[in-house]
Amino acid sequence: MNRIYTQADWINRAREVLPAAGFGNFDASIVIARGKGSRVWDEDGNEYVDYLIGSGPMLLGHGHPEVMEAVLEQLPKGMTFFANNAKGIELAEAIVEAVPCCEQVRFVTSGGEADMYAIRLARAYTGKPKILKFEGGYHGMSAEAQMSLAPAQQVNFPTAVPDSAGIPKGVADEMLIAPFNDLEAVASLLTEHDDVAAIIVEPLQRIIPAQPGFLQGLRDVCDTHGVLLIFDEIVTGFRLAYGGAQERYGVTPEICTLGKIIGGGFPLAALGASTEIMAHFDKSIVGSDNWLMQLGTLSGNPVASAAGLKTMEILRRPGQFERLRELGQTLMDMQTKALNQQGIAHRICGDPTLFDIYFTENDPVDYRSAKHSDPELNQRWNSALRANGVFKSPGKLYPSLALAAADLEVTRSAFGVAALAVAEASACNL
């Protein structure tokens, strides 16, 4: 007779074979067994409305029937080839048509890999070594990206603080760090340093919106100083709008990175730019000294490409993004109402397509101001939500198009209970 393993059993098994008992991505105290539509279930059978959605890629929900059909059609034809395939070429065409800065794309497997190559591409094209990034900006796991992502200590700008062991000091020497939403600081740094290849920025930094004029200001200051602008659209691509942040905000970078949604839930990401810039991936054009070597076993594999193509086709249908924003705004309003009823100071930060709460009376504008006045309240909020059937990241809430009225009612109830838990915690701390 086969043994039925509980969630506690799986956690114990994970402790034996996984550092910190997890994959490094999320809370290791929960093991997800399956997902369908807007819901996920853990190994003990507990059901949740899913606002993590795989950290963003499942915009259509889990197991969307049309995406599944596209994947199942491709599987018998082959899962990967390490060679060109028609689905990958079609997906590249769809991305080029959708994203303003992309005349050509190159596929990779993860968003962090795409960001790494985008930085390297900017250096190859300009011949300059330095990269400017913003404190708190997330661009994957490369050595450059792991500079001042979440520094525990505050240092003077533009000093870079490594967030990980194992990174040589020389990497920090080639990175300049600026506060997000501070155009004056960026302009000053570019005036002082004439060896900057590019600025890399999340157009929506985690959940902190760019202030009016900031992204266009970056575009202008880059043009003035001959610096490339890289938009990290791993999260915002095909989420803020079909054409991503570039469409939503009307600002076009030289290079962008894309991930999550373009793979329809499978490992796939891309970087794109003009044909001139992307020529550095073609040795026959730029020569061996200027060639940017890039390859990956699963890059552009046909199963992920088929899933991404179908996802993008569905997103092109009329009303999809209007509905996503309407759902997101409804969730924002629910949170505000629940917390206001309990008299809890808070700020909802982000965009209706991606947002969360800061328990503070201040408006977050950059990494240093994006803080909870009492971090324990955030823990209480998220714990109460999970205990009442809502599954989310501690710092983000992703709406999906799979949400239905019943999901919103579960969520509304959970927000009410969580707000009461926060109010009780606040009262104890007075």
Secondary structure, 3 states (H helix, E strand, C coil): CCCCCCHHHHHHHHHHHCHHHCCCCCCCCCCEEEEEECEEEECCCCEEEECCHHHCCCCCCECCHHHHHHHHHHHHHCCCCCCCCHHHHHHHHHHHHHCCCCCEEEEECCHHHHHHHHHHHHHHHHCCCEEEEECCCCCCCCCCCCECCCCCCCCCCCCCCECCCCCCHHHHHCEEEECCCCHHHHHHHHHHCCCEEEEEECCEECCEECCCCHHHHHHHHHHHHCCEEEEEECCCECCCECCHHHHHHCCCCCEEEECHHHHCCCCCEEEEECHHHHHHHCHHHHCCCCCCCCCCCCCCCHHHHHHHHHHHHHHCCCCHHHHHHHHHHHHHHHHHHHHHHCCCCCEEEEECCEEEEECCCCCCCCCCCCCCCCHHHHHHHHHHHHHCCEECCCCCECCCCCCCHHHHHHHHHHHHHHHHHHHHHHHHHC
